[in-house]
Amino acid sequence: MKEYDFYIVPTPIGNLGDITLRALEILKKVDIIACEDMRVTQKLLNHFDIKTKCISYHKFNEKERIEKFLEILAEGKKIALVSDAGTPLFCDPGAIIVEELRKHGFTLTSLPGANAVVTFLSQVARDGEDFIFVGFLPKTKDKIENILIKYKNTDIVFYDSPNRILNTLEIIQSCRNTPKVAVARELTKIFEEIVVDSCENTINHFKNNIVKGEIAALVFRDKTSNSEINLDEKIAALKKKNFKAKEIAAILSALYNLNKNDVYKKIIEDLCKN
């Protein structure tokens, strides 16, 4: 197996049994584990009897840790980066050190493994493959509404906290036309729950149930938007100018934030009808 200087290692998002055999092997053989919260990581290491030394690496000390890590690697030692849960660099620290490693010529690789977005979406049926992941939503209503408007034609995936999710859903309800949402909590844990319903029904559900655990959620794309922009009229206008189907799909998706594949499919279906 090829050796690297630096390993990005996903850790379980809840169920410890989800860690991979390769992740365990790497965590045992590296010289240092860089981790967000040493207390959280130590619980994982103790569970699998891993004795590797840990060094804290989080958003408040990212820059000051760079030189230390570069020195360690220059000595020929190996480092693994983990976050508290899931895959590093997904709403977690790591981007700064990865950039510096590439600048200084060190080798790195990322292991496949647990990720809350993938775990969540694999249980939610959607109309298309595309989606936008925005991480944790902003705290202000105006900024949340801007995201909902900007990406109204795309499924929006985001993280939220238990104490904010009801307020977030109420903003979605007020901003969108009869929105449909999916909300997941406690993924891979004993009390895992995923609700896929109208925003109104989801609000009522969580009002009557105590919300615990980290939240992954999705706002489904607004299906009324195509008629609002009179898509047929705009396709016809571009056809008159001799644009091809792929070109029309690319233009309209860029101008109106539509799904390019959906537009192309509609053009082809209309051609078959005619």
N, C-alpha and C positions, 0 to 999 in steps of 0.2 A: 504494500500500500504506500502511495506517495506521501512523503512527509512535508508538512507546511510549518511556517513559523507561527502563524496565528490562525485560530479556529473560532468561527462564530457558531455557537452551540445552542439550539433551541432547548428549552426546558418545558416540562408539562404545565398546562394552563390550569390544572386542577388535580386530575388523577395521576398520581406518581407513576402508575404502570404505563403511561404513554411515552415515557422516555425511551429512546432507541438504544439498541445494543452498541451502536457505533458511538453515540453520545457518551455513554458510560465509559467506553474504552478511551475516548479522547480525554475526558475529565480525569481519568486515572493517570494517564501517561504524561500530560503536560506538566510544566513546572509551576505555573501560576494560573489561577482562575480569577479573572477580573469580573466582579459582580456588582449589581446595583445595591443590594442590601445583604450584607454578609450574614445576617441572622436568618434571612429567608433561604439563601443558598446553602447555608450550613445544615439546615434541616434536610434538604435534598441529599447532600453529601453523606450525612450521617445515616440516612435511610439505606443508602447503597454502599456504606462502609468505604467511602472515598476519603483519603487523607490529604489530598492536594491543598497547598496553601492558597488562601484567598486574599485578594486586595480589592478594596472598594473602588468602584468606578461608576459614578452617577453624574447626572446633569450639572451638579454643583461643583464637581472637581475634574470634569473631563479634560480641560485644557492643561491643568497642572499635572495630570497623570501622564501626559504624552511622553515627556522626556524620560520618565522612569521606565515606561514600557519599552521605549526605543533602546534604552540601555540594557534592559533584560534580554531583549531579542538579539542585540549586538553581541551578547555573551554566548549566543548559540542556544539559549533556552526557548521553550515553547510556551505560548499563552493561549488560553481559551477565554472567550468572552461569553457571558451568560446574562440574561435579564432575570427579573424575579419570576416571570412566567412568560412562556411563548418565545417568539423569535426576536432577537435583538435587532434594533434599528426600526422596528415597527412600533412607533410611539414610545420608544425606549432609546437610551443612549447608545452610541457606537459609531455614528457617522464621522465624527471628528477623527477618531483613532484610525478608522478604515482609510480615510483620505490620506492621513499622514503615512500610514504603512505603504501605500502605493507610491507616494512621493519618494520614500526612502528605499524602495526596491525590495521590501520584505514580501514573502509569499503568504497568501491567506486563502481560506476557503470557508464555505458555509455549509453546515450539515442540514439536511431536510428534517423537519420535525413539527412540533406543535405550533399552531398559529390560530388565534381566536377567529380571525376573519374567515379563513378557509373552513374551519370546523363549523362555523355558523352558516355560511352560505351553502355548504353541502347538504344542509337540511331544509333549505328554503327554495321552493320552485320559483323560477323567474322566467320572463319572456325572452330575455336575451342574455348573452354571455358578458356583455360589458357592464361595468359599474364604476363608480368613483368612491374611493375610500378617503375620507377627510380626517381620520384620526378622531381626537376628542373635539367636539363642537366648541365654538367660541362661547363665552359666558353671556354676551349681550343678545337681546332679542333681535336687534337690527342685523347683526352679523349672521345670526342663524338664518334669518329670513333671506338674506342675500344669497346664501348657499342654496337654499331651497328653490329660489327663483332661477339662479344661474344654471342649476343642474336639474331642472324640472323634467327633462326628457331622458334622464339617466337614473338608474337605481343608485341611491346614495347610502353608503355604509359608514357607520360611525360608532365610536365608543362613547359611553356615558356612565355616570355614577348613579347609584340607587337613589340618592337624595335629589338628583336633578331630572331624572327621566320623565316624571309626570309633567313638569314644567316644559320640558322639551317637546313632549307629545302635544301639549296644548298649543304651543307655538306652531307646530306642524299642522294641527287641525285648523288653526285660524288662517294659515297662509296658503294652504293647498285646497283644491276642489275635491271633496270626498276622498281624502288620501287613504291608501292602504299601507300598513306597516308590518314589520316583523321585529319582535323584541326577544332577545335571548338573555338569560341570566344563569349563572352557576354552570357554565358549559363544562362538561365531562365530570361534574361532581354529582353527588347523590340527589340533590334537589334541582337538577337541571330542568329548565323550563323554557320553551320557545312558544311564543304567541304570535300567530299570523292572522291578522284581522283588520277591520277598519280601524282607523285611528281612534274614533269615538269609543268603540267597543274595547279597545286595548286600554284606553284611559280608565274606563269603568272597571276593567279587570284589575288593574294595578291599584286603583283606589281602594278596592276591597281586599287586597292582599298585601302583606308586608313585603317590600322589595329589598332583597339582600343580594350581595355579590356584584361583581363587575358586569356591566351591560354591553352587549353588542347589538346593534339595531340597524334596520334598513327601512328607508322610505322608498316605496316603489315608484317608478316613473309615472308621470302624469299622462294617462292615455288620451286625454282630451286635447292635448296640445297640438296634434297634427291638424285637426280641424280648425283650431284657433288661428293658425298661420295660413290657412287655405293652401295646403300642400299641393293639391291637384293643379291649382292655378299656377303655382310657381314651377312645377315640373313641366307643365305645358309651355310656359314662357321660355324656359331654357331649351326645350326640344326645338322650338322655332328657330333658335339661334344655333341649331345643329350641334349641341353638346351631346355627348354619348352618355349612356346610362350611368356608368361609373363616375364620369365627370359631374353629372348632375347630383348624384348621391354625395360626392365629396364636397361640392359647393354648398348644398343645403344643410348638410351636417355641420359644416364650419360656421355658416351664417346663423343658424337657429339652434345650435347645440342638440341636433337630432342624432339618432343612431344611424350611422352610415349604412349598415347592413339592412336595417329596416326600410330605409328610403329606397335602396337599390332593389330590394325584394318587391316593394310596391310598384316600382317602375316596370319591372319584368312581368309582374302579374297583370298590370294594365295592358302591356303589349300583347300578352297571350289572349286577353279578352277581346282585343281589337283584331 
